[in-house]
Amino acid sequence: FVMKKHGQPARLRHLVPALFVAAVVVLAVAAAAGAGAWPLVALIAAYAAAVVAMCAAVLREAPQRAAVALRLPAVVAACHVAYGLGSILGAVDVLLGRRGRERFGTLSR
């Protein structure tokens, strides 16, 4: 909705999670179809290495936050995947001419 309202994404970094999720899905389908799993494994390994490096930097800055640093990879991955899926679903809604709010418009409580 935000990208539609402004006509374009604010920065390339807003597209990266969607591109990552799309790449994982495409590579997983290709691997299941027999194309080999090494590209998928390489992508996930590179992502994991980047997240671990970021968590190590957090731990270096605040050693007393070890419990946080150990949980951080799962939180970062969840945020990236959720942002990527939301961007992809939003793009599909725009391409199909839907408003998109109906999908997530109801409260869960």
Secondary structure as a PSIPRED ss2 file (coil, helix, strand):
# PSIPRED VFORMAT (PSIPRED V4.0)

   1 F C   1.000  0.000  0.000
   2 V H   0.000  1.000  0.000
   3 M H   0.000  1.000  0.000
   4 K H   0.000  1.000  0.000
   5 K H   0.000  1.000  0.000
   6 H H   0.000  1.000  0.000
   7 G C   1.000  0.000  0.000
   8 Q C   1.000  0.000  0.000
   9 P C   1.000  0.000  0.000
  10 A C   1.000  0.000  0.000
  11 R C   1.000  0.000  0.000
  12 L H   0.000  1.000  0.000
  13 R H   0.000  1.000  0.000
  14 H H   0.000  1.000  0.000
  15 L C   1.000  0.000  0.000
  16 V H   0.000  1.000  0.000
  17 P H   0.000  1.000  0.000
  18 A H   0.000  1.000  0.000
  19 L H   0.000  1.000  0.000
  20 F H   0.000  1.000  0.000
  21 V H   0.000  1.000  0.000
  22 A H   0.000  1.000  0.000
  23 A H   0.000  1.000  0.000
  24 V H   0.000  1.000  0.000
  25 V H   0.000  1.000  0.000
  26 V H   0.000  1.000  0.000
  27 L H   0.000  1.000  0.000
  28 A H   0.000  1.000  0.000
  29 V H   0.000  1.000  0.000
  30 A H   0.000  1.000  0.000
  31 A H   0.000  1.000  0.000
  32 A H   0.000  1.000  0.000
  33 A C   1.000  0.000  0.000
  34 G C   1.000  0.000  0.000
  35 A C   1.000  0.000  0.000
  36 G C   1.000  0.000  0.000
  37 A C   1.000  0.000  0.000
  38 W H   0.000  1.000  0.000
  39 P H   0.000  1.000  0.000
  40 L H   0.000  1.000  0.000
  41 V H   0.000  1.000  0.000
  42 A H   0.000  1.000  0.000
  43 L H   0.000  1.000  0.000
  44 I H   0.000  1.000  0.000
  45 A H   0.000  1.000  0.000
  46 A H   0.000  1.000  0.000
  47 Y H   0.000  1.000  0.000
  48 A H   0.000  1.000  0.000
  49 A H   0.000  1.000  0.000
  50 A H   0.000  1.000  0.000
  51 V H   0.000  1.000  0.000
  52 V H   0.000  1.000  0.000
  53 A H   0.000  1.000  0.000
  54 M H   0.000  1.000  0.000
  55 C H   0.000  1.000  0.000
  56 A H   0.000  1.000  0.000
  57 A H   0.000  1.000  0.000
  58 V H   0.000  1.000  0.000
  59 L H   0.000  1.000  0.000
  60 R H   0.000  1.000  0.000
  61 E H   0.000  1.000  0.000
  62 A C   1.000  0.000  0.000
  63 P H   0.000  1.000  0.000
  64 Q H   0.000  1.000  0.000
  65 R H   0.000  1.000  0.000
  66 A H   0.000  1.000  0.000
  67 A H   0.000  1.000  0.000
  68 V H   0.000  1.000  0.000
  69 A H   0.000  1.000  0.000
  70 L H   0.000  1.000  0.000
  71 R H   0.000  1.000  0.000
  72 L H   0.000  1.000  0.000
  73 P H   0.000  1.000  0.000
  74 A H   0.000  1.000  0.000
  75 V H   0.000  1.000  0.000
  76 V H   0.000  1.000  0.000
  77 A H   0.000  1.000  0.000
  78 A H   0.000  1.000  0.000
  79 C H   0.000  1.000  0.000
  80 H H   0.000  1.000  0.000
  81 V H   0.000  1.000  0.000
  82 A H   0.000  1.000  0.000
  83 Y H   0.000  1.000  0.000
  84 G H   0.000  1.000  0.000
  85 L H   0.000  1.000  0.000
  86 G H   0.000  1.000  0.000
  87 S H   0.000  1.000  0.000
  88 I H   0.000  1.000  0.000
  89 L H   0.000  1.000  0.000
  90 G H   0.000  1.000  0.000
  91 A H   0.000  1.000  0.000
  92 V H   0.000  1.000  0.000
  93 D H   0.000  1.000  0.000
  94 V H   0.000  1.000  0.000
  95 L H   0.000  1.000  0.000
  96 L C   1.000  0.000  0.000
  97 G C   1.000  0.000  0.000
  98 R C   1.000  0.000  0.000
  99 R C   1.000  0.000  0.000
 100 G C   1.000  0.000  0.000
 101 R H   0.000  1.000  0.000
 102 E H   0.000  1.000  0.000
 103 R H   0.000  1.000  0.000
 104 F H   0.000  1.000  0.000
 105 G C   1.000  0.000  0.000
 106 T C   1.000  0.000  0.000
 107 L C   1.000  0.000  0.000
 108 S C   1.000  0.000  0.000
 109 R C   1.000  0.000  0.000
